[in-house]
């Protein structure tokens, strides 16, 4: 056993040297992962096991095949990623039962147990990088080398995608390229009563792929929480967890059961997505915190490949940042054709930038970028002057009120308070209900009894909220839809001054939207509520023939009401600046 707490990992060392020589350009995220590995190398409590890494590589290159039946030769990127899984260990003190010898009784003793460090690996890498083949290698290794009985699962947004991990394994079984697979596949699967030596020990079945020698099973599972919870898989691979409209945290669902197993492993692989406010957004934020060393998570391996800016799309030398296997598993010509297609067919641009170049498309498909929706530190804005924006609904949309606080130096504070009916809450699907419960708990979403919101009840609650917070409302902007009764009472109780009707449409919205965008880009839009972040993340814009933009949501459940109310507040503020002096 070549075990060392001072050694530089072989394949990472080769990669790092090439990066330092300027031969391989890397993204900021990969640079941060390299810093994490460098810190790990210097940490005396972590040990590098070269034999474990080489054992995985030998198995793959001696036994496995590609789907078309040709011999598998591991890519350098595969070796780099796998080294992060198989190469690092630590020692944990445990009570271990030691059997007695002869008549002597056994007893528990404190022993140092070798433990694999990495139990979760996230790969975000461009389309065409052979991600599914890598997942297949991982699954194949544990299914056939691990002598314990393991339950292994693979999942993806569609069963066809999930089956891509299984296909190379079935081919390897058919070919029986190496000595281990020849041993595992000799005999007959139909032999169930005769000699065990004459039975096929590894075979595809109705359940998945089974190793009858160890009793282990690899199966495909749909990517839904109800099909993943309650399992105890030792090895799990999750494909395209960013690409589909996945609102549920499938990684968390798998880990709940997997964490009860010793030395479990979850490998989550995906190209960049174009869907906002999915569980992927939350996971990416956590991964970035880890990469920035904002908190320690040494058990998590993160390889996040992407271009650092959209401008790098024009430079083919930078494309390898997004796909380390460019020129091996996918050609430069394919990438060039996609770049040309994105220029000629704008409808394809978002998908190509995300899938080929790893650029989060929030800033192109969606109005606010991913970075712009990150929460600011908590502030109360107690006794502050503000503009109030109103966007009313009695249906399943939010009845939204957004307060805009001019706090100086071009910055604006934001607080939102929204209302829904109890019936609307009751009809929500499970994953969305969990999100709404978070909004309720933070105090930004109020639930009123009934099937339809009573606007006077909403008014009463909002009025009490304003008094409790001591907000000084100097102007009001409102969408006239469904607002007549509400505004009439507001005017009666607060006077008719500085109340602005905001007609919805591109002509009205375009200029203030552009100004709010600039404020947001400078991180001068100060908000601390998850509900407001949620609505920001759902906003898209469309342009009319004159180039004017208007707010829009892509799907019914993607609420934007708080941002619509913000826009109304901002317009009323602009029209009544003298009220704030």
NORZISUL-V866272 format. One line per field, one symbol per residue. ss: DSSP state (H for helix, E for strand, C for the rest). phi: phi as a letter, one per 20 degrees, with the letter a starting at -180 (. if undefined). psi: psi as a letter, one per 30 degrees, with the letter a starting at -180 (. if undefined). A space follows every 50 residues. Layout:
ss=???
phi=???
psi=???
This chain:
ss=CCEECCCCCHHHHHHHHHHHCCCCCCCHHHHHHHHHHHHHHHCCCCEEEH HHHHHHHHHHHHHCECCCCCECCCCHHHHHHHHHHHCEEEEEEEEEEECC CCCCCCEEEEEEEEEECCCEEEEECCCCCCHHHHHHHHHHHHHHHCCCCC EEEEEECCHHHHHHHHHHHHHHHHHCCCHHHHHHHCCECCCCCCCHHHEC CEEECCCCEEECCCCEEEEEEECCHHHHCCCCCCEEEEECCCCCCCCCCH HHHHHHHHCCCCCCEEEEEECCCCCCCCHHHHHHHHHHHHHCCCCCCCCE EEEECCCCCHHHHHCHHHHHHCCCCECCCECHHHHHHHHHHHHHCHHHHH HHHHHHHCCCCHHHHCCCCCHHHCCCCCCCCCCCEEEEEEECCCCCCCEE EEEEEEEECCEEEEEEEEEEEHHHHHCCCHHHHHHHHHHHHHCCEEEECC CCCCHHHHHHHHHHHHHHHCCEEEEEEECCCCCHHHHHHHHHHHCCCCEE ECCCCHHHHHHHHHHHHHHHHCCCEECCCHHHHHHHHHEEEEECCCCCEE EEECCCCCCCHHHHHHHHHHHHHHHCHHHHC
phi=.edbdcfeggfffffffffffnecfcfgffgffffffgffffefeddddf ffffffffgfeedecfgenffecffgffffffgfeeedbbdcececfdff dmefffbecfcedfcffecbcdddbfgnemfffffffffffffddfeeed dcccbagcffffffffgfffffffflfdffffffdfncfffddefffeef ecafcffqcddffdmecdcecfecgfedfnecffccccdlfdeeeeeeef fffffgeffeefmfbcddcaefdcddlefggffffffffffemfbebfed dccdeafebfffgfdgfeffgecfdfnddbeffffffffffffecgfegg fffffedmegegedfdfefgffeffeffbelgmefbdddccebdeeffed cceddfdnlmececcccccceffgffeffgfffgffgffffenecdddfo ecfeffffgfffgfffffemfdedbccbfffmdgffffffffecnefldd edffqffeegffffffffffgeldeeccdfffggfgfefcccdefenedc fbdecgfefcgffgfggffffffffcgffde
psi=jikkgfkkkeeeeeeeeeeffgfjklleeeeeeeeeeeeeefjffkkkje eeeeeeeeeeffelllegflkkjkleeeeeeeefeffkllkkklkkkjkl kbfkkllkkklkkkkkekfkkkjjllkggheeeeeeeeeeeeefekfljk kklklleleeeeffeeefeeeeeeeheleeeeefflakffjffakffgkk fkkkafebkkjfefglkklkklikeffflflikekkkjkhffelijfkie eeeefeeeffkkhlkkjjkllklgklglfeeeeeeeeeeeeghflkiffk kjjjklkflfffefjfffffefjfgkfefkleeeeeeeeeeeefifffee eeeeeefgjkgefeelekleefgkkllkkfhkgkklkkkkjkkfbflkjk kkkjjjglhglklkkkklklleeeeefkleeeeeeeeeeeefgfkkkkkl fkkjfeeeeeeeeeeeeefhkjjflkkkkfkgfeeeeeeeeefflfkhjk kjkkleeefeeeeeeeeeeeeghgjjlgkeeeeeeeffklklkafggkkl klkelefikgeeeeeeeeeeeeeefheffg.
